[in-house]
Amino acid sequence: MSVSLTVAGVWVLVATLIALAPRRIHWPCAYGLATVGIPLLGWITFENGPFWGLIALAGGASILRWPLIFLLRRLRGTSVE
């Protein structure tokens, strides 16, 4: 397994541990996970190819689904509540 996929596995483990934490830290940690995840996604795609990059993108989007949903709602101009 490549180093980038190993780091992605650690990212998933950290995201899982954050999900077990109190709710008040979910949003700040989601911003941190997204900040780390975007370059990680590029690294995975560069090192392993676009297929694994798309797999990693789908996995990251499933983990960070609520920030993604709120972003899409904000971009469309619909209610965020």
N, C-alpha and C positions, 0 to 999 in steps of 0.2 A: 504494500500500500504506500502511496506517495505521502510525502510530508504534508502537503496541502490538505489531503483528505483526513489525515490524522488530526491536524489542527481544526478542521471542520467538525470532527467528532468531539473534540474538546469544547468547541463553541456550543454544540448541541447539549453537551453535559452541563455546561455553565447555564445555558438558557433553562434547562430543566430545574436546576437548583434555584434559580431566580424565581421560577414559577411557584416554588414551595415557600418562598419568602412572604413576608407581609405585603399586602396590596399597595401600601403607600410607596414602595420602592419599585413597583413594576414599570411605571412610565419612564423614570430616569434610567433604569437599566435597559429598557427597550431602546432608548436613544443610543446608549452605549453599545448594545448588541448590533444595532444597525450600522453604527460608525465603524465597528470592527468587521462586520459581515460584508460590507460592500467591497473593500479591498480583498478580503478573503475570497469572495466570489470571483473576482478577476484573476486571482492567483490560481484558483482551482481550474478555471477555464483555460488559462495559459498553460498550465502544467499537464492537464489531463484531457483537454479537448472540450468542444462545445456540448457534447452529450452530458458529460458529468457536470459541466457548468449549469446546464438547465435543470439537472436533478438537484443540485445544491440550491439553485434559485427557488425551486418548488418547495424544498424542505425549509428554507429560511422564511418563505412567505407563509408556510403553514404554521411555523412557530410564532412569527410576528404578525399574525393575521389581523388583530385589532388595530394596531397602529396603521397597517396598510388599508384597512377598511375606512378608518377615520380620514386618512390622507385622500383616498379616492372620493369620499363624500365632500371633503373640503374643496377639492379641485372641481367637482361638478356643481358646487354651490348649494347642495342640499343641507338639511339640518344635521348637525353633528351629534345631537342628543340621542 
